[in-house]
Amino acid sequence: MTDKYEEATSQSAVEHLINLVALAMTRNLRQVEAIALLDRSGLSNGRIAEILGTTPDSVRAERNRLKRAAPKKTKKSSDNEATGA
């Protein structure tokens, strides 16, 4: 029983630290910038929403906008990056 308690406590401490770091990193950013930054960290929509104090649907919509706005890589540019050209 003690092992499960210690594991749960450790996991909640790690989650708390993740939240604190994410809050510090996004403190002076606009919401769209904060979502873009946290999107690269692999956090879920729900987790990002929790950190930023918004809804998962808002995060999902912004992530979709960011994905559509991202420049598309062409095969030629990908080949040049791989060869260093």
ABEGO torsion letter per residue (X at the ends): XAAAAAAAAAAAAAAAAAAAAAAAAAAABBAAAAAAAAAAAGBBAAAAAAAAGBBAAAAAAAAAAAAAABBBBBAAAAAAAAAGX
